[in-house]
Structure formats: C-alpha cells, structure tokens
Amino acid sequence: MGMINEYLVENEIEYDPNFLLSTITKIKGNGCCDYYCKPNSLSQLKKIISFCITENILFDVVGNVSNTYFLNNYRTSVIVSTLKVKEISFNNDSIICSCGVNLSKISRECVRRGFAGYEGFIGVPGTVGAAAINNTGAFQSSMHEIVKSVTLLNLENEIIHLTNKDLKYETRNSVLKSLEIKGFVLSVEIHTKEKEDITVLKQRVLENRIFRKNNIDGHRKSLGSVFVSPTLRYLMVNFRVRLFLKKICYAPFKILVKDTAKLKKINTFLVFLFLGVPQLAKHCDSLNRFCWEENTLEDDFMNYINTMQRLSKNKLKIEIAIKGNQ
Ligand SMILES: Cc1cc2nc3c(=O)[nH]c(=O)nc-3n(C[C@H](O)[C@H](O)[C@H](O)COP(=O)(O)OP(=O)(O)OC[C@H]3O[C@@H](n4cnc5c(N)ncnc54)[C@H](O)[C@@H]3O)c2cc1C
C-alpha cells in the first residue's frame, strides 16, 4: 500500500486515504476504499489507471456517482474519481470532452453555440464518460445520437478508439456497459453537425427543466431510474388488469388534487397498492425510482429490487451500477 501512497505523492495526484464512500454518494453505508484519488487532468487520470493496472491493484473508476450504489460490503484499494478531469476542446464539427465533464454543462455550452441535440441533457447529473457507457438520454437527447467516438484505456494499458458503431448502443446499454469490451473512458468526441435557432433551443431547455422539476426529479435522494424503463413493460403486462383498475381509482384524484407533487405521491402509492406491495410506496418517488432517507437501510433497497424482479418474473434489467458482493 505504501507503493500507491508514494506514487500519488510523486505524481502530485490529490487523494483522501481510508475513504468512506457515503461521503460522495450521500447514501448511508459502509462501502469504502483505501485511496480515493482525484486526478485533475487527463494525463494524471491515465497515469493512475495505468499504475493500478500494471501493479495489479484493485481499483474502480467513477464519475459523479449519480448512478452507482456501493453495497455495505464494498471494499477496494483505489477509487479514481473523474470529476476534476474536465478539459474540453472545440474542433470544426465536434467537441472533445474529457470524461469528467458534466452533461448539463455540455448541454448549456452547446445550446449557447446553437448546436442541436443537447437540450434534453439539462439537469442530468452525470459525467459524459459514464453517459457514453450507459447511453444516457432524456427528452429529445440521447448519447447514441451525439457520440462520434470514445477513447479508452483498456486492461492491457493501450489507448483504443471506438466509433459510435463499435459501441453498439441500445437503450441504456453499450459494449462498455455489457463488458463485451472492457476499459476506462478517457474522453468522448461528440458531434456538432446540426445547428438550430438559439432561442428555440433555449425555450426547449426551459421546458425540459420545468418538466424535470415537476415530474421527474423529486427533492429526495435517488439514483435516477433503477431499472431500464422499457423493461418495466413486462411488469405492466403481468399486472395489466390491476393497473387498469388503479387508473380508474386514480381518475377522481386527478380532478380534485391540484398540487402536482401530492398527485404524484398518490399515483405512486396507488401503483404499489394495486401491485399488492403498498409497503414499497414509502421508499419510492415512482415505480422506477427508489429514494434514500436518513433511516433507509440496504435491506430496504434490496427488498425493492427483489420484489420488482419477482413481480416481473425476473425480466427487469438493472440500469444503475451496484458495486460489491451481492
Ligand atoms: C436525479 C437523477 C436524474 C437522472 N436522470 C437521468 C435521465 O434523465 N436520463 C438518464 O439516462 N439517466 C439519468 N440519471 C442517471 C445518471 O445521471 C446518468 O446515467 C449518468 O450518465 C451517470 O453519470 P455519473 O458520472 O454519475 O456515473 P457514475 O454513477 O459515477 O458511474 C456509473 C458507472 O459508470 C462507471 N464509470 C464512470 N465513469 C467511468 C469512466 N470514465 N470509465 C469507465 N467507467 C466509468 C462507474 O464505475 C459506474 O459503474 C439520473 C440520475 C439522477 C440521480
């Protein structure tokens, strides 16, 4: 372990020793690492990842951890955070973003310059590196539409480039997420081919922000959608009659209750009630969004996942990254 310490100091890579991951996730838990490293440039990022690969050190790379759950039993030597790796360079018809650039920032920059296709990313809390792996998307924007190529450091310590086609994008999936190809995203090249009137783009951003605030992102701590949304259809089909009855029951509330937040809460409760698992409602903002409060336990989260899988006959695909031994 002294070896890592020396390497980090020698290369002036900032780090926190004996790091409890709840510090960054804001979710209570015991997952931890020996060194939480915060490289501040692409060159430092490459160095620390290469070092861990060469020296066979157990490590992980994370972005904004907005989509990652660390189990209580999660232990590793090194976690490399990409959050300070934020270089951006503009070319003729593309932008090269280092992996730690925030998706909302890219959205704002592109809209300001009149580049279309980025308006939907406003308010998505992740980094572009993770988004390129997950094929993140919202409203009219999706990573598979804008990624030109991704630069990786693979497990053999080689730099490789994958084109959009190589990434084989599917809903919230790619060859990097399915681990068909293993590696760490260093940078993402996104295209800026399409231009549109800036006022129109800004208006779309505003509408998306308002919609997110009222209908998607609540005030409670969540990791976004737990399951890949289209796979929820299996559950919907299994329970179509009950969910139809729920719709009838919900109709009067839609007329009587004017407060959208209250209405959303009622809807969520009714969905879980009609699915026969009302006890899950208190943990969720919607069918697909689990929320953490001060007293939420890992068992509550695991119970939610297992119950949802049971209801869908194990057909749901998990969207978030769960790290540790399950
Ligand atoms: C409130 C909220 C709203 C959200 N809304 C949306 C939405 O509208 N649409 C949507 O698609 N998603 C949404 N998400 C999910 C999430 O923000 C995105 O998927 C985002 O792209 C994740 O980025 P991150 O940097 O936080 O990833 P992290 O959680 O840090 O990482 C996710 C996974 O990628 C790996 N990883 C991260 N960076 C790298 C790298 N450089 N190289 C290799 N592996 C890496 C991690 O190890 C982990 O396995 C939302 C989440 C929240 C909390």
The ligand as an SDF file (V2000), in Angstrom:
LIG
                    3D

 53 58  0  0  0  0  0  0  0  0999 V2000
  -31.8060   12.7840  -10.1280 C   0  0  0  0  0  0  0  0  0  0  0  0
  -31.2710   11.9450  -11.2570 C   0  0  0  0  0  0  0  0  0  0  0  0
  -31.7850   12.0980  -12.5320 C   0  0  0  0  0  0  0  0  0  0  0  0
  -31.3060   11.3280  -13.5930 C   0  0  0  0  0  0  0  0  0  0  0  0
  -31.8510   11.4880  -14.8220 N   0  0  0  0  0  0  0  0  0  0  0  0
  -31.4320   10.7160  -15.8440 C   0  0  0  0  0  0  0  0  0  0  0  0
  -32.0320   10.8340  -17.1450 C   0  0  0  0  0  0  0  0  0  0  0  0
  -32.9160   11.6490  -17.3720 O   0  0  0  0  0  0  0  0  0  0  0  0
  -31.5930   10.0120  -18.1170 N   0  0  0  0  0  0  0  0  0  0  0  0
  -30.6040    9.0870  -17.9070 C   0  0  0  0  0  0  0  0  0  0  0  0
  -30.2490    8.3610  -18.8420 O   0  0  0  0  0  0  0  0  0  0  0  0
  -30.0090    8.9680  -16.6990 N   0  0  0  0  0  0  0  0  0  0  0  0
  -30.3950    9.7450  -15.6720 C   0  0  0  0  0  0  0  0  0  0  0  0
  -29.8130    9.6200  -14.4380 N   0  0  0  0  0  0  0  0  0  0  0  0
  -28.7420    8.6440  -14.2560 C   0  0  0  0  0  0  0  0  0  0  0  0
  -27.3040    9.2190  -14.3520 C   0  0  0  0  0  0  0  0  0  0  0  0
  -27.2370   10.5770  -14.0300 O   0  0  0  0  0  0  0  0  0  0  0  0
  -26.6910    9.0190  -15.7180 C   0  0  0  0  0  0  0  0  0  0  0  0
  -26.7470    7.6820  -16.1210 O   0  0  0  0  0  0  0  0  0  0  0  0
  -25.2350    9.4930  -15.7680 C   0  0  0  0  0  0  0  0  0  0  0  0
  -24.7440    9.3390  -17.0540 O   0  0  0  0  0  0  0  0  0  0  0  0
  -24.3090    8.7850  -14.7790 C   0  0  0  0  0  0  0  0  0  0  0  0
  -23.1280    9.5560  -14.6700 O   0  0  0  0  0  0  0  0  0  0  0  0
  -22.1860    9.5040  -13.3980 P   0  0  0  0  0  0  0  0  0  0  0  0
  -20.9540   10.2600  -13.7320 O   0  0  0  0  0  0  0  0  0  0  0  0
  -22.8920    9.9310  -12.1850 O   0  0  0  0  0  0  0  0  0  0  0  0
  -21.8860    7.9400  -13.3360 O   0  0  0  0  0  0  0  0  0  0  0  0
  -21.3660    7.0980  -12.0920 P   0  0  0  0  0  0  0  0  0  0  0  0
  -22.5250    6.7710  -11.2270 O   0  0  0  0  0  0  0  0  0  0  0  0
  -20.1980    7.7410  -11.4610 O   0  0  0  0  0  0  0  0  0  0  0  0
  -20.8700    5.7800  -12.8390 O   0  0  0  0  0  0  0  0  0  0  0  0
  -21.7710    4.8920  -13.4450 C   0  0  0  0  0  0  0  0  0  0  0  0
  -20.9690    3.6550  -13.8880 C   0  0  0  0  0  0  0  0  0  0  0  0
  -20.0200    4.0090  -14.8860 O   0  0  0  0  0  0  0  0  0  0  0  0
  -18.6800    3.7070  -14.4380 C   0  0  0  0  0  0  0  0  0  0  0  0
  -17.8320    4.8150  -14.8970 N   0  0  0  0  0  0  0  0  0  0  0  0
  -17.9890    6.1320  -14.6450 C   0  0  0  0  0  0  0  0  0  0  0  0
  -17.0690    6.8470  -15.3140 N   0  0  0  0  0  0  0  0  0  0  0  0
  -16.2890    5.9570  -15.9790 C   0  0  0  0  0  0  0  0  0  0  0  0
  -15.1590    6.0820  -16.8460 C   0  0  0  0  0  0  0  0  0  0  0  0
  -14.6330    7.2620  -17.1660 N   0  0  0  0  0  0  0  0  0  0  0  0
  -14.6280    4.9530  -17.3600 N   0  0  0  0  0  0  0  0  0  0  0  0
  -15.1400    3.7370  -17.0470 C   0  0  0  0  0  0  0  0  0  0  0  0
  -16.2090    3.5560  -16.2410 N   0  0  0  0  0  0  0  0  0  0  0  0
  -16.7730    4.6560  -15.7130 C   0  0  0  0  0  0  0  0  0  0  0  0
  -18.7640    3.5940  -12.9250 C   0  0  0  0  0  0  0  0  0  0  0  0
  -17.7610    2.7430  -12.4090 O   0  0  0  0  0  0  0  0  0  0  0  0
  -20.1570    3.0220  -12.7550 C   0  0  0  0  0  0  0  0  0  0  0  0
  -20.1160    1.6350  -12.9720 O   0  0  0  0  0  0  0  0  0  0  0  0
  -30.2700   10.3840  -13.3600 C   0  0  0  0  0  0  0  0  0  0  0  0
  -29.7480   10.2370  -12.0640 C   0  0  0  0  0  0  0  0  0  0  0  0
  -30.2450   11.0000  -11.0190 C   0  0  0  0  0  0  0  0  0  0  0  0
  -29.6640   10.8220   -9.6530 C   0  0  0  0  0  0  0  0  0  0  0  0
  1  2  1  0
  2  3  1  0
  2 52  2  0
  3  4  2  0
  4  5  1  0
  4 50  1  0
  5  6  2  0
  6  7  1  0
  6 13  1  0
  7  8  2  0
  7  9  1  0
  9 10  1  0
 10 11  2  0
 10 12  1  0
 12 13  2  0
 13 14  1  0
 14 15  1  0
 14 50  1  0
 15 16  1  0
 16 17  1  0
 16 18  1  0
 18 19  1  0
 18 20  1  0
 20 21  1  0
 20 22  1  0
 22 23  1  0
 23 24  1  0
 24 25  2  0
 24 26  1  0
 24 27  1  0
 27 28  1  0
 28 29  2  0
 28 30  1  0
 28 31  1  0
 31 32  1  0
 32 33  1  0
 33 34  1  0
 33 48  1  0
 34 35  1  0
 35 36  1  0
 35 46  1  0
 36 37  1  0
 36 45  1  0
 37 38  2  0
 38 39  1  0
 39 40  1  0
 39 45  2  0
 40 41  1  0
 40 42  2  0
 42 43  1  0
 43 44  2  0
 44 45  1  0
 46 47  1  0
 46 48  1  0
 48 49  1  0
 50 51  2  0
 51 52  1  0
 52 53  1  0
M  END
$$$$
